[in-house]
Amino acid sequence: MGRFPDEGHGVLREPKAVRFRFIEEHRSAFSIGRMCRVMDVSSRGLRAFRSRPASRRQRSDLVTLAHIKEQSRLSLGSYGRPRMTEELKEIGLNVGHRRVGRLMRQNGISVVRTRKHKATTIARQAIAKQSAERGTVITSSTSPRTCWIVTSQQIDQTRSGLVTLPTSGRAKDGCIWQ
């Protein structure tokens, strides 16, 4: 191991099983002997890791994960950790909420929110954008959903300049009436 074990890649401080998996994933890019020396594991341990069968907990996690995925599909992704745990207990699996949460988190299973976010400022922003494009002035009224827009229309061109006619209109819910 190097002089400063607290520096460097986080894999160097992980348990041996994680380091073995890292070596297996990167064996095409680097030599196995060199990675074993850098990771401070033996090549004999790597060979034993390759031939080691999955533990009882890993096999149980795979079964539980299959049930979680199925229940998530049936619920259209609306079940979170607590409700998923209850569903699995109804099926007959004896699992805790922390284990269900860990499996869901590790496999990217999350709740799909079905409530729509109600945007409240879109109409006012649309009015402000339209007024900025037209060069108009917006004044708000006493009603929270009504604004008055004042603008000028070009009528005619004379020697002294443009003749403009001031107009006003009421804007409500993003629509402009004149």
C-alpha positions in Angstrom: 0.0 0.0 0.0 1.2 3.6 -0.6 2.3 6.1 1.9 -1.0 8.0 1.9 -3.8 5.4 2.0 -6.4 8.1 2.6 -5.7 9.7 -0.8 -6.7 8.3 -4.2 -9.6 6.4 -5.6 -12.4 5.3 -3.2 -12.2 1.7 -4.4 -8.9 1.3 -2.5 -10.6 1.7 0.8 -13.6 -0.6 0.0 -14.0 -4.2 1.2 -12.2 -6.9 -0.7 -15.3 -8.1 -2.6 -15.7 -4.6 -4.1 -12.0 -4.5 -5.0 -12.3 -7.9 -6.7 -15.3 -6.8 -8.7 -13.4 -3.7 -9.7 -10.5 -5.8 -10.9 -12.9 -8.1 -12.9 -14.5 -5.0 -14.6 -11.1 -3.5 -15.6 -9.1 -6.6 -16.4 -9.1 -5.8 -20.2 -7.5 -2.4 -19.6 -4.8 -3.4 -17.0 -2.9 -6.5 -16.0 -4.4 -8.5 -13.2 -1.1 -8.8 -11.3 -0.6 -5.1 -11.2 -4.2 -4.3 -10.1 -3.9 -6.9 -7.4 -0.7 -5.2 -6.1 -2.3 -1.8 -6.2 -5.5 -2.9 -4.6 -3.6 -4.8 -1.9 -5.3 -8.1 -2.6 -3.8 -11.5 -3.6 -4.3 -13.1 -7.0 -5.1 -16.3 -5.1 -8.0 -14.4 -3.4 -9.2 -13.2 -6.7 -9.3 -16.7 -8.1 -11.2 -17.9 -5.0 -13.6 -14.9 -5.4 -14.3 -16.0 -9.0 -15.2 -19.6 -8.0 -17.1 -18.7 -4.9 -20.9 -19.2 -5.2 -23.4 -16.5 -4.2 -24.2 -16.4 -0.5 -27.6 -17.2 1.0 -28.3 -13.5 1.5 -27.3 -12.6 -2.1 -29.7 -15.3 -3.4 -32.4 -14.1 -1.0 -31.8 -10.5 -2.2 -32.3 -11.6 -5.8 -35.6 -13.3 -5.0 -36.8 -10.2 -3.0 -35.7 -7.9 -5.8 -37.7 -9.9 -8.4 -40.8 -9.5 -6.2 -40.1 -5.8 -5.7 -39.8 -5.2 -9.5 -43.0 -7.1 -10.1 -44.9 -5.2 -7.4 -43.5 -1.9 -8.7 -44.7 -2.8 -12.2 -48.2 -3.8 -10.9 -48.5 -0.6 -8.9 -47.3 1.5 -11.9 -44.4 2.8 -9.8 -46.5 4.4 -7.1 -45.3 2.2 -4.1 -42.5 3.5 -2.0 -40.6 1.6 0.6 -43.3 1.4 3.4 -46.1 0.2 1.1 -43.8 -2.1 -0.8 -42.7 -3.7 2.5 -46.4 -4.3 3.4 -47.1 -5.8 0.0 -44.2 -8.2 0.2 -45.3 -9.3 3.7 -48.8 -10.0 2.3 -47.2 -12.2 -0.3 -45.4 -14.1 2.4 -41.9 -12.7 2.3 -40.4 -11.8 5.7 -38.5 -8.7 4.9 -37.8 -5.4 6.7 -38.3 -1.9 5.4 -34.6 -1.1 5.5 -33.7 -4.1 3.3 -36.5 -3.2 0.8 -35.3 0.4 0.8 -31.7 -0.7 0.1 -32.7 -2.9 -2.7 -34.9 -0.3 -4.3 -32.2 2.4 -4.0 -29.4 0.1 -5.4 -31.5 -0.8 -8.4 -33.0 2.6 -9.2 -36.6 1.8 -8.3 -38.3 4.9 -7.1 -41.8 6.3 -6.7 -43.3 8.0 -9.8 -45.2 11.0 -8.7 -48.6 11.2 -10.2 -49.7 14.6 -9.0 -49.1 17.4 -11.4 -47.4 20.5 -10.3 -49.6 23.5 -10.8 -47.7 26.4 -12.3 -49.1 29.7 -11.0 -47.0 32.3 -12.7 -47.0 31.2 -16.3 -49.9 33.5 -17.4 -48.2 36.6 -15.8 -44.9 35.6 -17.4 -46.5 35.2 -20.8 -48.2 38.6 -20.5 -44.9 40.2 -19.4 -43.1 38.7 -22.4 -45.7 39.8 -24.8 -45.7 43.3 -23.4 -41.9 43.5 -23.6 -42.1 42.5 -27.3 -44.7 45.1 -28.0 -43.3 47.9 -25.9 -46.3 48.1 -23.7 -46.9 49.0 -20.0 -48.6 46.6 -17.6 -50.5 47.9 -14.6 -52.1 45.5 -12.2 -55.7 45.9 -11.0 -57.3 45.0 -7.7 -58.3 41.6 -9.0 -55.3 39.1 -8.7 -56.0 37.5 -12.1 -56.6 40.6 -14.1 -54.1 43.1 -15.6 -54.6 46.1 -17.8 -52.2 46.6 -20.7 -51.7 50.1 -22.2 -50.0 50.4 -25.6 -50.0 52.7 -28.5 -50.9 52.0 -32.1 -49.4 53.8 -35.1 -52.1 55.5 -37.1 -50.4 57.7 -39.7 -47.1 59.2 -40.7 -47.0 63.0 -40.9 -44.2 65.6 -41.5 -43.9 66.2 -37.8 -43.7 62.5 -36.9 -45.8 59.5 -36.1 -49.4 59.9 -35.0 -50.2 57.3 -32.4 -53.4 56.4 -30.7 -53.2 55.1 -27.1 -55.2 51.9 -26.6 -55.8 49.7 -23.5 -57.1 46.3 -22.9 -57.6 43.7 -20.2 -55.5 40.6 -20.0 -56.9 37.7 -18.1 -55.3 34.2 -17.9 -52.7 34.9 -20.5 -55.2 36.1 -23.2 -55.2 39.7 -24.3 -58.4 41.5 -25.3 -58.4 44.9 -26.9 
